[in-house]
Amino acid sequence: MAEKSRPLKEICKHQPGKYLARSAYENGPYKVYGSNSEMGHHREPLYPGPMIVLARIGANAGALRYSNEPAWINNNASALIPDLAVNPRWLYYKLLSMSLDQYRAGTSQPFIALDALMSAMVDIPDRNTQNLIADALSALDDKIELNRRMNATLEAMARALFQSWFVDFDPVHAKAEGRQPVGMDAETAALFPDSFEDSALGPIPKGWEVMTLGHLIGLLNGFAFKSGDWMECGVPVVKIGSVKPGYIDLDEGSFVSEKVAYEASRFALQVSDILIGMTGYVGEVGIMYDLGVSPLLNQRVGKFEFNRKSGWTREVCYPLLRHPRFKQFVVDRSVGSAQANVSSSAILEFPFVHPAEQLVRAFDEVITPLVRKLIANYQEIDQCRRNRDTLLPKLLSGDLRIGDVAA
């Protein structure tokens, strides 16, 4: 691999971001990037693609995103516009491999020292090698993005179905008006009543009842690990920050020894466990996928425990627990000024409308394949990320050739 070294400023141009008021965010065609990644959309772009978005100021200073399309860059970020002499996606991966933390300055408000970054020397292989490396790594990133979009669609489908059946009661309204429920076979439609009755939550389908979450499921709070238990590697632990919207992220995880893990074995997590943040990011709910190991549950992260006899399985409950109304209920019952906290008992007080058991089983048949596909997609995303992060430094350093990857 014949390489030459040039300063970054000779192979790309730095373009500063520009302030955009939150009120200007709208459903335009162009993404708005800031220091916290995507922030919304705008009706016009600031710079054309392709570009590398650099978080310039804030806690995420040094983070990178690649945009192949025109976009608006907010004032806490910058655009690095690659020269035509280099493959823009290769340069993105090259910068990822350079660990931009070394160019961070500032304490209370970290920022990237742009002069130092733009003067950094970059080893540049020939264009063919750049293309091969970019193609290999971008194939993994494209698969990650495809799965993310697919999961967004699956989440929307699950939420819409739950909303229609158990919140808006669309099939009941249809039958009350003498209409056949839309998109539903006659056998399923027969499970819905054709009238309403009063309840503490307002009119609900006749024969259904208002229950609290605690009538159906429990909530296990995590294990209180000691300060001396933490290690640089070992058995991973799911902490508050690991619970993301819809999934569990252990990228910045913490670890304990096998000995400590044995003592906390009751708190080992399995695929499809549903977790909730109870401090800080209260009400955030994510579902476990196969990580190849059973992580442990840390304190102030709750695990919902299900009684299959009730019919309310993990899959059935998932769209309920991911519903905005549930999250808002939890947030409203949190306490604390410096950091929000919510108790298990407060979470389990969430009221909802419980339908007939036959209808729960019918919903289970529809929703379970969606949720299981969601879990499988998260697992693929995780595997693709691991493969990419393993290949990236080896390909860019020349320790691994593209031919070796194909073999």
VOZA-644255 format. One record per residue (C-alpha): z, x, y; chain. Coordinates in pm, whole numbers, m for minus. Layout:
BEGIN
        Z        X        Y   cadena
        Z        X        Y        A
...
# end
This chain:
BEGIN
        Z        X        Y   cadena
        0        0        0        A
     m123      185      308        A
      108       91      595        A
      134      176      960        A
      427      117     1193        A
      400      m54     1531        A
      653     m208     1771        A
      690     m582     1728        A
      573     m638     2088        A
      234     m490     1998        A
      166     m742     1721        A
      310    m1059     1874        A
      386    m1204     2215        A
      725    m1340     2314        A
      712    m1676     2494        A
     1034    m1832     2627        A
     1132    m2189     2557        A
     1160    m2449     2829        A
     1432    m2704     2895        A
     1356    m3056     2780        A
     1599    m3333     2865        A
     1727    m3535     2572        A
     1590    m3846     2743        A
     1238    m3699     2708        A
     1263    m3691     2328        A
     1047    m3966     2191        A
      824    m4056     1902        A
      547    m3823     2007        A
      333    m3620     1766        A
      484    m3278     1846        A
      808    m3142     1707        A
     1076    m3006     1940        A
     1249    m2690     1816        A
     1577    m2553     1949        A
     1847    m2318     1829        A
     1945    m2578     1567        A
     1596    m2613     1420        A
     1414    m2946     1465        A
     1563    m3156     1743        A
     1313    m3441     1778        A
      961    m3506     1901        A
      773    m3499     2233        A
      441    m3629     2359        A
      304    m3281     2436        A
      347    m2927     2301        A
      464    m2621     2493        A
      275    m2370     2278        A
       m3    m2394     2020        A
       52    m2289     1662        A
       83    m2088     1459        A
      410    m1947     1589        A
      747    m1821     1475        A
     1038    m2007     1636        A
     1334    m1781     1714        A
     1681    m1924     1785        A
     1763    m1713     2091        A
     2107    m1836     2202        A
     2406    m1989     2024        A
     2577    m1974     1687        A
     2239    m1969     1508        A
     2095    m1687     1722        A
     1845    m1496     1507        A
     1750    m1789     1284        A
     1375    m1833     1231        A
     1139    m2122     1164        A
      763    m2115     1108        A
      535    m2368     1274        A
      168    m2380     1190        A
      117    m2657     1446        A
      162    m2693     1823        A
      523    m2766     1919        A
      767    m2779     2208        A
     1024    m2497     2215        A
     1349    m2575     2394        A
     1524    m2331     2626        A
     1770    m2202     2361        A
     1479    m2079     2150        A
     1162    m1873     2189        A
      816    m1863     2039        A
      676    m1547     1886        A
      298    m1579     1891        A
      141    m1338     1637        A
     m161    m1131     1728        A
     m486    m1213     1548        A
     m461     m876     1374        A
     m174     m994     1153        A
     m125    m1288      919        A
      125    m1508     1111        A
      303    m1627      799        A
      334    m1271      669        A
      497    m1174     1001        A
      740    m1465      964        A
      849    m1339      622        A
      863     m982      751        A
     1101    m1086     1027        A
     1312    m1278      775        A
     1350     m957      577        A
     1462     m758      882        A
     1804     m926      923        A
     1796    m1014     1291        A
     2177    m1018     1308        A
     2150     m654     1412        A
     1995     m770     1741        A
     2273    m1017     1822        A
     2495     m955     2123        A
     2768    m1151     2296        A
     3084    m1300     2150        A
     3166    m1643     2294        A
     2794    m1721     2326        A
     2586    m1501     2091        A
     2228    m1422     2192        A
     1938    m1209     2073        A
     1876     m887     2265        A
     1504     m945     2311        A
     1413     m599     2442        A
     1564     m436     2134        A
     1402     m686     1899        A
     1057     m658     2054        A
     1082     m278     2041        A
     1170     m279     1670        A
      920      m91     1454        A
      742     m302     1192        A
      570     m157      885        A
      233     m330      855        A
       30     m330      530        A
     m344     m395      522        A
     m459     m751      593        A
     m543     m829      230        A
     m190     m737      121        A
      m48     m946      406        A
     m251    m1245      289        A
     m144    m1207      m74        A
      226    m1180       18        A
      206    m1476      259        A
       27    m1691        0        A
      283    m1614     m273        A
      587    m1688      m58        A
      440    m1982      132        A
      356    m2154     m198        A
      731    m2170     m263        A
      808    m2285       92        A
      536    m2550       72        A
      690    m2682     m250        A
     1031    m2692      m81        A
      888    m2887      211        A
      701    m3125      m19        A
     1020    m3200     m213        A
     1213    m3252      108        A
      958    m3504      231        A
      960    m3674     m109        A
     1338    m3698     m100        A
     1327    m3843      250        A
     1095    m4112      112        A
     1318    m4174     m192        A
     1625    m4201       32        A
     1443    m4448      256        A
     1334    m4657      m45        A
     1684    m4664     m193        A
     1840    m4752      141        A
     1582    m5022      218        A
     1632    m5188     m120        A
     2011    m5181      m88        A
     1986    m5314      269        A
     1756    m5597      163        A
     1959    m5709     m139        A
     2320    m5650      m38        A
     2333    m5634      342        A
     2057    m5854      484        A
     2049    m6079      173        A
     1672    m6125      206        A
     1622    m6283     m140        A
     1898    m6539      m71        A
     1745    m6630      266        A
     1406    m6671       97        A
     1543    m6901     m174        A
     1744    m7101       81        A
     1417    m7165      263        A
     1237    m7258      m58        A
     1034    m6936      m71        A
      989    m6687     m355        A
     1158    m6351     m270        A
      893    m6094     m180        A
      819    m5813     m424        A
     1046    m5947     m695        A
      982    m6094    m1039        A
     1109    m6442    m1123        A
     1375    m6312    m1362        A
     1538    m6095    m1094        A
     1499    m6363     m826        A
     1690    m6606    m1050        A
     1998    m6382    m1024        A
     2032    m6452     m650        A
     2197    m6772     m522        A
     2011    m7001     m282        A
     2288    m7066      m29        A
     2568    m6901      170        A
     2941    m6942      220        A
     3187    m6813      481        A
     3386    m6492      433        A
     3583    m6236      631        A
     3253    m6054      690        A
     3066    m6366      796        A
     2823    m6570      583        A
     2766    m6417      240        A
     2572    m6538      m66        A
     2753    m6816     m247        A
     2959    m6691     m541        A
     2974    m6333     m414        A
     3300    m6190     m281        A
     3421    m5937      m27        A
     3586    m5633     m187        A
     3705    m5295      m74        A
     3561    m4977     m220        A
     3895    m4897     m384        A
     3860    m5199     m614        A
     3573    m5025     m792        A
     3601    m4650     m753        A
     3859    m4381     m688        A
     3855    m4064     m480        A
     3976    m3724     m599        A
     4079    m3480     m326        A
     3999    m3114     m395        A
     4219    m2826     m507        A
     4434    m2638     m254        A
     4327    m2279     m315        A
     4552    m2004     m176        A
     4430    m1753       83        A
     4446    m1475     m175        A
     4221    m1662     m420        A
     3896    m1600     m235        A
     3652    m1335     m359        A
     3304    m1208     m266        A
     3161    m1334     m595        A
     3271    m1538     m895        A
     3293    m1915     m948        A
     3155    m2099     m642        A
     3363    m2351     m448        A
     3231    m2651     m256        A
     3394    m2652       87        A
     3363    m2896      376        A
     3056    m2728      525        A
     2880    m2740      186        A
     2841    m3118      201        A
     2510    m3183      376        A
     2340    m3521      436        A
     2246    m3621       81        A
     2303    m3293     m104        A
     2537    m2997     m165        A
     2448    m2657      m19        A
     2618    m2345     m154        A
     2411    m2093       43        A
     2717    m1981      236        A
     2962    m2059      m41        A
     3299    m1909     m124        A
     3412    m1787     m464        A
     3722    m1754     m680        A
     3794    m1566    m1003        A
     3758    m1706    m1354        A
     4137    m1707    m1381        A
     4179    m1920    m1069        A
     3891    m2141    m1182        A
     4071    m2206    m1510        A
     4380    m2318    m1320        A
     4163    m2552    m1114        A
     3944    m2669    m1404        A
     4026    m3035    m1335        A
     3826    m2995    m1014        A
     3506    m2863    m1176        A
     3198    m3054    m1058        A
     2905    m3185    m1259        A
     2550    m3299    m1192        A
     2532    m3633    m1002        A
     2891    m3611     m872        A
     2903    m3766     m523        A
     3116    m3584     m265        A
     3239    m3670       84        A
     3366    m3453      370        A
     3715    m3554      480        A
     3777    m3302      760        A
     3545    m3196     1039        A
     3220    m3348      911        A
     3396    m3666      805        A
     3190    m3922      621        A
     2910    m3683      524        A
     2804    m3765      167        A
     2605    m3548      m74        A
     2515    m3554     m443        A
     2542    m3264     m687        A
     2239    m3122     m865        A
     2226    m2860    m1144        A
     2324    m2523     m998        A
     2345    m2351    m1337        A
     2723    m2335    m1294        A
     3003    m2585    m1238        A
     3140    m2532     m884        A
     3495    m2625     m796        A
     3608    m2881     m541        A
     3802    m2751     m242        A
     4070    m2950      m61        A
     3954    m3196      205        A
     3637    m3260       10        A
     3658    m3580     m194        A
     3484    m3664     m521        A
     3420    m4029     m596        A
     3532    m4130     m945        A
     3350    m4415    m1115        A
     3441    m4667    m1381        A
     3118    m4739    m1569        A
     3265    m5065    m1703        A
     3242    m5209    m1353        A
     2867    m5147    m1350        A
     2899    m4955    m1025        A
     2767    m4622    m1146        A
     2703    m4315     m931        A
     2341    m4420     m893        A
     2429    m4776     m788        A
     2688    m4654     m537        A
     2473    m4376     m389        A
     2282    m4593     m135        A
     2607    m4770      m44        A
     2783    m4440       26        A
     2482    m4303      217        A
     2452    m4616      429        A
     2510    m4558      804        A
     2761    m4844      807        A
     2980    m4661      555        A
     2968    m4333      746        A
     3052    m4508     1073        A
     3346    m4684      905        A
     3484    m4347      789        A
     3431    m4184     1129        A
     3607    m4474     1303        A
     3912    m4432     1078        A
     3942    m4057     1123        A
     4226    m3912     1331        A
     4280    m3586     1516        A
     4148    m3453     1847        A
     4071    m3089     1767        A
     3932    m3172     1423        A
     3871    m3512     1269        A
     4053    m3597      944        A
     4034    m3903      725        A
     4254    m4003      432        A
     4143    m4113       87        A
     4310    m4450      134        A
     4124    m4511      460        A
     3788    m4432      295        A
     3859    m4667        4        A
     3938    m4953      245        A
     3566    m4987      322        A
     3473    m5357      277        A
     3148    m5464      117        A
     2996    m5770      m47        A
     3015    m5765     m426        A
     2739    m5957     m606        A
     2735    m6097     m960        A
     2755    m5835    m1238        A
     2408    m5925    m1370        A
     2262    m5844    m1030        A
     2443    m5508    m1023        A
     2282    m5424    m1358        A
     1940    m5531    m1227        A
     1986    m5307     m922        A
     2094    m5023    m1151        A
     1764    m5043    m1342        A
     1567    m5005    m1019        A
     1781    m4752     m834        A
     1874    m4510    m1113        A
     1523    m4360    m1154        A
     1504    m4305     m776        A
     1839    m4127     m755        A
     1769    m3914    m1062        A
     1434    m3808     m915        A
     1617    m3724     m594        A
     1857    m3498     m787        A
     1569    m3331     m975        A
     1391    m3261     m645        A
     1702    m3103     m494        A
     1728    m2885     m803        A
     1364    m2774     m762        A
     1426    m2698     m395        A
     1722    m2481     m486        A
     1525    m2293     m753        A
     1230    m2236     m519        A
     1463    m2103     m250        A
     1625    m1864     m495        A
     1286    m1741     m618        A
     1163    m1695     m262        A
     1476    m1508     m153        A
     1450    m1281     m459        A
     1080    m1208     m413        A
     1075    m1173      m35        A
     1245     m832        9        A
     1077     m685     m300        A
      726     m788     m196        A
      769     m678      164        A
      916     m341       66        A
      641     m275     m188        A
      889     m251     m475        A
      708     m546     m633        A
      331     m596     m630        A
      155     m932     m625        A
       m4     m846     m960        A
      345     m805    m1107        A
      441    m1153     m984        A
      129    m1308    m1139        A
      196    m1132    m1467        A
# end
